[in-house]
Amino acid sequence: MVEGTRYELLERLAEAVGAVMVAHPTRVAIDGPPAAGKTTLADELAAVLRERGRDVIRATIDDFLFPRAQRYPRGEYSAEGCYHDAHDYDALKRVLLDPLGPGGDRRFRPAVYDRTTDAVLSPPVTTAPADAVLVFDGVFLLRPELIDRWDLRIFVSTALEKTVDRAVIRERRVSARADIERRWRERYIPSQQLYFATARPTRHADVVVHNDEPQRPAWEAARRGDSEVLAAGE
């Protein structure tokens, strides 16, 4: 495991993206629990890649939710419902991951749902350059239904109890503390425990980022053959 600055982490991740050799856009998953720091890391990585001249497609699992009327058949606080019923993985593969993958035509849509209005979306189709990078963040990305759709898999790890504290800070203007804590302790944290027990996501990750201290992260890389996916640097 290597510990360093935020800048060093982002440089290493950008180098890992650049080392992926595929004949289609590079599909990067940034997985992890809610409030682990996935979105922030994905935004920062996208900015670094753009500075390096890469064409970046930035997308998120939040834009592939089912509408509210469909995603709570087991109840609003069900952990099993969070894991099994919330996201439209068939649409994600059909309109985004498969078009950008091997044999795809690179014609994609970045979203199918607007969380603000709880409405289905059908944005215009866009054609990606062959050397583009998809930076995609969200929960449960290394589950069996999606695992083979990624060309680089990053998992952002944070103590689950710390995510509760972060969520309270992040959402206190729109939700009461008691509501936030109930949602995390009854739905989100147990759903992550279910995910870890069934899918074992860190075993499938190419890079695990330990993000308890975002400005002083640590990271470790899986080994592929005789080399590490992520260089430690000098």
C-alpha angles and dihedrals in degrees: 000000000000126000122201148129126305089252092054092050093051092048091052092048092049089051090050090052090049091052093059108105112199134139093233136048113305110249111209121190119202105191133174144114122306111280092016092121100260097136094047092049092047092050092048093047091049090053092050092049091050089051086056091055100259122142104236128201108199116199140152141208089239087075090057099056121127113245114272093255089062105036103063105057090132095044136279094276099041114129091199089052091051091054100039108026111032106076135054101226093168090059091044091056095040100049103027122010100041097044088053094044136078111318092006123136092228091237105132147163117218097208145019100185140048110212093193094060097024088233135139113249133207106184120185118281114256128197115226124213113249091247096048122125124225110208105193125178131190150103125292095015095142095056119126094262092060108023097102094047095074129083094191124023121201122181120197108209124199132158105269092228089056090056089062091056091047092049092053090053093044098046104030092107093059104028138037116251092243091055093048093048093047092051092049098043097042103033117013104038095043090047089055090049088052090049093051092047095050107028103025092210099186089060089060097043120107090203130021115200115200102212106176087116104033095192091049104035128170126213141187132192135214117241120244111193109311097340140062121248090226120042116224094220128219 
